[in-house]
């Protein structure tokens, strides 16, 4: 089982989740290790008078990407462990 988990962790590092916020104004890519790989910001959403909105959209997109990445990891881990929660994994 430990070998399967190590292999799965390596595979998840290569898998990517892409999410967006603000109707696609902000798009982010996150891998299965919850590492942020890319942020794309549509020029139309950049308003120097409303930086706070841009910051909020970036946070929302990143948080959603991380959430989906964690969900992907949990699903893959459950396949290996049969649904048992193994501490430290």
Order of alpha helices (4+ residues) and beta strands (2+ residues): alpha-beta-beta-beta-alpha
